[in-house]
Amino acid sequence: MKSIFLTGFMGSGKTTIGRLLSEELNLPVVDTDQYIEKQLNKTIREIFEKEGEEKFRTYEHHFLKTLTVKDTIITTGGGIVLNPKNRKWMKDHGIVIYLHCDPEEIFQRLEQDTTRPLLDGDKQQNIKRIYMERIDLYREAHYTIDTTSQIPAQIVTKIKQLILTHRGDR
């Protein structure tokens, strides 16, 4: 089976859903942000503060292409879709599922989170602005699942159904 790429905005549930889906399908899960941190021995925040977002996006693109494209669930950083080469590579090498979540719920989920440098300052305004900049890019995925007000088990069930359908289409 091709790898499954979970994309979506910060706080949409990619990490949680990826972990649960990994358990359900008995497949390994790789989080691209954690993978980058491990490879560089730096946190995402450190990379942003010392090297800038542009350098982080370069790392993100490089390390994305080093990941396996078979039998793995890959949870991506929210901004991975900014690079058209990343979007194309994921679509060509896997099943891309966009986990959609309304900005209001994202704000509630991330209100106390201080680990995301792009949200520094007016968090609610930054979420709305970045969300609007990325929404059309997320929608290029093969499939969309709305995670707003959904419990993780429901989302995992929907993804499993999509994967079965996707296999039938190929």
C-alpha positions, 0 to 999 in steps of 0.5 A: 500500500502507498503511504498515507499523508495526513495534511491540514492546519495546525491543531487539525488532529494530524498527530493524534489521528496518525497515531491512532490510525497507525495502531488500527492498521498496524503501520508505522507512523512518522511525523515530519516535524519530529523527524526534522527535529531528530535529524537536525537535533533542533526544535522547530522553534529553534530552527525558526528563530535561528535560521528562519522559516525559509530555511525550515521549509528547505529542510522540510522539502528535503526530508519529505523526500527521504521518507518511505512511500510504502506502508507508512502513515506520515503526519505532516507539518501544517505548512508542508503544502506551501511548496508546490513540489511537496504537494505534487510529491505527496500526491504522486507517492501516496494517498493525501488526506486533508484533515479539515478543522474550522478556525474557531475550533483550531483556536480552542485547541491551540489556545494554550500551545506555545510551541508554534512560532507562526502563532506568536502574537495575536494567536486568533488573528494569526490562525485566521490569516494563515488558514486563509492563505493555505485552505486552497492548498490543503484542498488539493489532497485526494480526500478531505475529512472534517475533524471539527467536533469529531472524536478521533475514533470516528475520523479513523473509521472514515479514513479506513473506509477511504483507504479501502475505496482508494484501493478499489479505484486503483 
